[in-house]
Amino acid sequence: MTIALVTGAPGWLGTRLVETLAEGLGDVPSLAHASDREIRVLAYGDANVAGLERIRGNIRIIRGDVADAASIATFTRGAEGGTLFHAAGIIHPTRGIRQLYQVNELGTRNLLQAAARSGVRRFIHVSSNSPIGLNPSPDHVFDEAAPYRPYMHYGKSKKLAEDLVNAAGAAGPLETVIIRPPWFYGTGQPERQSRFIRMVRDGKAPIVGNGANRRSMAFIDNICQGLLLCERTPQARGRTYWIADERPYPMTEIIDTIEEVLERDFSVAVKHRRLRLPGLAAEVAAAADWTLQAAGLYVTPIHVLGEMNKTIACSIDRARRELGYQPRVALREGMRRSIQWMLDHGQAL
């Protein structure tokens, strides 16, 4: 059986992908079986890999850095005929804007070159909604024909990565596939997601504008389903797919749903308040974000606030039609699993 290579672990998505490759994806019967193939994981530097080591399976962990071409040679060596799932990336840089391009663009270039040299068969790249930007109107949804309108430097870095992937696929023989998950959520979530749930509990979740703006979201297991289908579907070669939950959710529904799950499923007292801000607050934050990024700086809270009144919504019709993709977990169940995971891992509610 061919080897599977995964970047982006021990990060959130990468780790869950390794779990589904090794142990199966229970919500999807056709993907529920465990695998005994070698799963080779590229772990960054001295990152804590304890979570990966607990996964049952034939897993080999290799230390390296996608931005350092020399350090990834061992990762792809001997992987002829295998699949490389490239889930590594950086959204919120800690060392300035340049870090986005070092990881998202240069890292992708390095991996494509290493994969081609090693005879990897298929390269599946995790992109983002950001290369396509913001929907032009509240009722609009993106499909795969939407033009590139990258949102700030993160969007530009991921657009450049998509360009590299598409060029490598066109040149052959490496087969390439791109998926674009939007805001994702679920088990294994980072602290920023847990903090958002606590803000909802405490009545501090921001509603910017009227809260009717819609956001496509993707439960993490839905993304893993999409990735596994991209590997096994021959006609996915050279294609791009939006991978998300069944439908976009208005921001008010997202917060209402979290409140409902906290109360009904976990008996957690909820304040039932909102931190209401005018739409102008997001526009001011976005302007400040542009200014900071032009100077090479990045401030996460300002960036996030700038997006809070925007619609970022997509259609999954192509993935449904061509891959047989069927998102099994929607917002309420996904949030229930997320909160249960917080409790199981000692996070306070």
C-alpha positions in Angstrom: 0.0 0.0 0.0 1.3 3.5 -0.9 2.7 5.8 1.7 0.7 8.9 3.0 2.7 12.0 3.8 1.2 14.8 6.0 2.4 18.3 6.8 0.8 20.5 9.3 1.0 18.2 12.3 1.1 18.4 15.3 -1.2 21.3 14.3 -4.9 21.1 14.5 -6.0 19.9 11.0 -2.8 17.9 10.4 -3.2 15.8 13.6 -6.9 15.1 12.9 -6.0 14.1 9.3 -3.4 11.6 10.6 -6.0 10.2 13.0 -8.5 9.7 10.1 -5.8 8.1 7.9 -4.7 5.7 10.6 -8.0 4.9 12.3 -10.7 5.7 9.8 -13.5 8.4 9.7 -16.4 6.9 11.6 -19.1 9.3 10.2 -18.5 8.2 6.6 -19.0 4.4 6.1 -16.8 4.3 3.0 -13.9 5.9 4.9 -14.4 4.2 8.3 -11.8 1.5 8.0 -8.4 1.8 9.6 -5.3 1.6 7.4 -2.0 -0.1 8.0 0.0 1.9 5.5 2.9 4.1 6.6 1.8 7.6 7.5 4.8 9.9 7.5 4.4 13.2 9.4 6.5 16.3 9.0 6.7 17.9 12.5 8.1 21.4 12.9 11.2 21.9 14.9 10.8 21.0 18.5 7.0 20.9 18.4 5.3 18.7 21.0 4.3 15.4 19.2 2.8 13.6 22.2 -0.7 13.7 20.5 0.7 12.2 17.4 2.4 9.4 19.3 -0.9 8.4 20.9 -2.5 7.7 17.5 -2.8 4.0 16.7 -1.1 3.2 13.4 2.1 2.9 11.4 3.2 6.5 11.9 6.7 7.9 11.4 7.4 11.4 12.7 10.2 13.4 10.9 11.4 16.8 12.1 11.7 19.5 9.5 10.6 22.9 8.3 8.8 23.4 5.0 10.6 26.7 4.6 14.0 24.9 4.6 14.3 22.7 1.5 17.2 20.7 2.9 15.3 19.7 6.0 12.4 18.0 4.1 14.5 15.7 1.9 14.1 12.8 4.4 10.4 13.4 4.6 9.7 12.6 0.9 12.5 10.2 0.3 11.2 6.7 -0.8 7.6 8.0 -1.2 7.2 7.0 -4.9 3.6 6.5 -5.8 2.4 8.0 -2.5 0.1 10.9 -1.6 1.3 14.1 0.1 -1.4 16.0 2.0 0.0 19.6 2.5 -1.9 21.0 5.5 0.9 23.1 6.9 0.4 26.9 6.8 0.3 30.0 8.9 -2.8 32.2 9.3 -1.7 34.5 12.1 2.0 35.2 11.9 4.0 35.9 15.0 7.1 37.2 13.2 5.6 39.8 10.8 4.1 39.6 7.3 7.2 38.0 5.8 6.5 34.8 7.7 3.3 34.3 5.7 5.3 34.1 2.4 8.1 32.0 3.9 5.7 29.3 5.1 2.7 29.5 2.7 4.5 30.3 -0.6 8.1 29.1 -0.2 7.1 26.1 1.9 4.7 25.0 -0.8 7.3 25.5 -3.5 9.8 23.4 -1.5 7.4 20.6 -1.0 6.3 20.5 -4.6 9.9 20.2 -5.7 10.7 17.5 -3.2 7.5 15.5 -4.0 8.3 15.6 -7.7 11.9 14.4 -7.2 10.7 11.5 -5.0 8.0 10.3 -7.4 5.0 11.2 -5.2 1.8 10.5 -7.2 -0.6 13.1 -5.9 -0.2 16.4 -4.0 -3.3 17.6 -2.2 -3.0 21.2 -1.1 -5.0 22.8 1.7 -5.7 26.4 0.7 -8.2 28.9 2.1 -11.1 31.2 1.2 -8.7 34.2 1.4 -7.3 34.0 -2.1 -10.8 34.6 -3.3 -11.5 37.3 -0.8 -14.9 38.6 0.3 -18.3 38.0 -1.3 -19.4 41.1 -3.3 -22.9 41.1 -1.8 -24.6 39.5 1.2 -26.5 36.9 -0.8 -23.6 35.9 -3.1 -21.8 32.5 -2.8 -18.4 31.6 -4.3 -17.9 28.7 -6.6 -14.7 27.4 -8.1 -15.1 29.9 -11.1 -14.8 32.9 -8.7 -11.9 35.1 -9.7 -8.9 35.7 -7.4 -9.3 38.8 -5.1 -6.9 38.0 -2.3 -7.7 39.4 1.1 -4.6 41.1 2.5 -1.2 39.3 2.7 -2.5 36.0 4.0 -4.7 35.8 0.9 -1.9 36.8 -1.4 0.5 34.2 0.1 -2.1 31.4 -0.3 -2.9 32.6 -3.9 0.8 32.4 -4.8 0.8 28.9 -3.3 -2.2 27.9 -5.4 -0.4 29.2 -8.5 2.6 27.0 -7.7 0.4 23.9 -7.2 -1.5 24.5 -10.4 1.7 25.0 -12.4 3.3 21.9 -11.0 0.2 19.9 -11.9 0.1 21.3 -15.4 3.7 20.4 -16.0 3.2 16.8 -14.7 3.7 14.0 -13.9 2.8 15.1 -10.3 -1.0 15.1 -9.8 -2.3 18.0 -7.9 -5.6 18.9 -6.1 -6.5 22.0 -4.2 -9.2 22.3 -1.5 -10.4 25.6 0.0 -11.8 25.2 3.5 -13.2 28.4 5.1 -13.3 29.1 8.9 -13.1 25.6 10.4 -13.9 24.4 13.9 -14.0 21.1 15.9 -12.2 18.7 18.1 -8.5 19.5 18.7 -9.2 23.2 18.4 -6.6 25.8 19.3 -7.1 28.1 22.3 -8.5 31.0 20.1 -11.5 28.8 19.3 -12.0 27.8 22.9 -11.8 31.5 23.9 -14.5 32.3 21.4 -16.8 29.8 23.0 -16.1 31.2 26.4 -16.9 34.7 25.0 -20.3 33.5 23.9 -20.9 32.0 27.3 -20.0 35.3 29.0 -22.0 37.5 26.7 -18.9 39.1 25.1 -19.1 37.6 21.6 -19.0 40.5 19.1 -21.8 41.1 16.7 -20.6 43.7 14.2 -23.4 45.4 12.3 -26.7 43.5 12.3 -25.1 40.0 12.4 -26.8 38.8 9.2 -23.6 38.4 7.3 -23.0 34.8 6.5 -20.0 32.6 7.1 -19.2 29.3 5.5 -17.7 27.0 8.2 -16.2 23.6 8.0 -16.2 21.0 10.8 -12.8 19.5 10.9 -14.0 16.0 10.1 -15.8 17.3 7.0 -12.5 18.7 5.8 -10.8 15.4 6.4 -13.5 13.6 4.4 -12.8 16.0 1.5 -9.1 15.3 1.7 -9.5 11.6 1.7 -11.9 11.8 -1.3 -9.4 13.9 -3.2 -6.9 11.1 -2.8 -9.1 8.3 -4.1 -11.0 10.2 -6.9 -9.1 9.9 -10.2 -10.9 12.8 -11.8 -10.0 15.2 -9.0 -6.6 15.6 -10.7 -6.0 19.3 -11.5 -9.2 20.4 -9.8 -10.0 22.9 -7.0 -12.8 22.3 -4.5 -14.6 24.3 -1.8 -14.9 22.0 1.2 -17.3 23.3 3.9 -20.5 22.4 5.8 -23.7 22.1 3.9 -24.6 25.8 4.0 -23.3 29.1 5.2 -24.4 30.3 8.6 -25.4 33.9 9.6 -23.2 35.2 12.5 -26.2 35.4 14.8 -27.0 31.7 14.2 -23.4 30.7 15.0 -23.6 32.5 18.4 -27.1 31.3 19.1 -26.1 27.7 18.4 -23.2 27.8 20.7 -25.4 29.2 23.5 -28.0 26.5 22.9 -25.4 23.7 23.0 -23.8 25.1 26.2 -27.2 25.3 28.0 -29.0 22.2 26.7 -26.2 19.7 26.3 -23.8 20.8 29.1 -26.0 22.7 31.6 -23.7 25.8 31.4 -25.2 29.1 32.4 -25.1 31.6 29.5 -25.4 35.3 29.7 -27.5 35.8 26.5 -25.9 39.1 25.7 -23.9 40.3 22.7 -21.1 42.8 22.4 -22.8 44.9 19.7 -20.6 47.1 17.6 -21.5 49.2 14.6 -20.3 48.0 11.2 -18.0 51.0 11.2 -15.9 49.3 13.8 -15.0 46.5 11.4 -14.2 49.0 8.7 -11.9 51.0 11.0 -10.2 47.8 12.1 -9.8 46.7 8.4 -8.2 50.0 7.5 -5.8 49.7 10.5 -5.0 46.2 9.4 -4.1 47.3 5.9 -1.9 50.0 7.3 -0.1 47.7 9.7 0.4 45.0 7.1 1.8 47.6 4.7 4.5 48.2 7.3 5.1 44.4 7.7 3.2 44.1 10.9 0.3 41.9 12.0 -2.0 42.2 15.0 -4.4 39.2 15.2 -7.3 40.9 17.1 -7.4 43.8 14.6 -7.4 41.4 11.7 -10.2 39.3 13.1 -12.4 42.3 14.0 -12.0 43.6 10.4 -13.6 40.5 9.0 -16.5 40.3 11.6 -19.1 42.0 9.5 -18.1 40.4 6.2 -19.8 37.7 4.2 -17.5 34.8 3.2 -19.8 32.1 1.8 -19.2 29.3 -0.7 -20.9 26.5 -2.6 -19.9 22.9 -2.2 -21.8 21.7 -5.3 -18.7 20.7 -7.3 -17.2 18.7 -4.4 -20.6 16.9 -3.9 -20.9 16.2 -7.6 -17.4 15.1 -8.5 -16.0 13.7 -5.2 -19.2 12.4 -3.7 -18.6 14.7 -0.7 -21.3 14.8 1.9 -20.6 16.8 5.0 -21.9 14.6 7.8 -21.6 17.1 10.7 -23.4 20.5 10.8 -23.0 23.4 13.2 -24.9 22.2 16.2 -23.3 18.7 16.4 -19.9 20.1 15.5 -20.1 22.6 18.4 -21.3 19.9 20.7 -18.3 17.8 19.9 -16.0 20.8 20.2 -17.3 21.6 23.7 -17.1 18.0 24.7 -13.5 17.9 23.6 -12.7 21.0 25.7 -14.1 19.2 28.8 -12.3 16.0 28.0 -9.0 17.9 27.8 -9.4 19.8 31.0 -10.4 23.2 29.5 -12.7 25.2 31.8 -16.2 26.2 30.7 
